[in-house]
Amino acid sequence: MPFVMLGDSGRDVIKQYDVYNSSERGGIAIPAVFIVDRAGVMRYSNVEGKYIRVRSKQLLKIVASL
């Protein structure tokens, strides 16, 4: 990918972004997408439902427009 993706094995970021689900498998993230530009400005966010997900083509269009 031509952009940085975040791995959060310590669960610190998902707690800060309020998408931590402590009741599922010992604590995992609620499916979500956050796109932050190089200046640290949140350009897109979507906390997803169980069966509704943002399509990767849509995300790539958003990233390409930044």
Secondary structure in CASP SS format (residue, H / E / C, confidence):
PFRMAT SS
TARGET T0000
AUTHOR 0000-0000-0000
METHOD secondary structure of the structure
MODEL  1
M C 1.00
P C 1.00
F C 1.00
V C 1.00
M C 1.00
L C 1.00
G C 1.00
D C 1.00
S C 1.00
G C 1.00
R C 1.00
D H 1.00
V H 1.00
I H 1.00
K H 1.00
Q H 1.00
Y C 1.00
D C 1.00
V C 1.00
Y E 1.00
N E 1.00
S C 1.00
S C 1.00
E C 1.00
R C 1.00
G C 1.00
G C 1.00
I E 1.00
A E 1.00
I C 1.00
P C 1.00
A E 1.00
V E 1.00
F E 1.00
I E 1.00
V E 1.00
D C 1.00
R C 1.00
A C 1.00
G C 1.00
V C 1.00
M E 1.00
R E 1.00
Y E 1.00
S E 1.00
N E 1.00
V E 1.00
E C 1.00
G C 1.00
K C 1.00
Y C 1.00
I C 1.00
R C 1.00
V C 1.00
R C 1.00
S H 1.00
K H 1.00
Q H 1.00
L H 1.00
L H 1.00
K H 1.00
I H 1.00
V H 1.00
A H 1.00
S C 1.00
L C 1.00
END
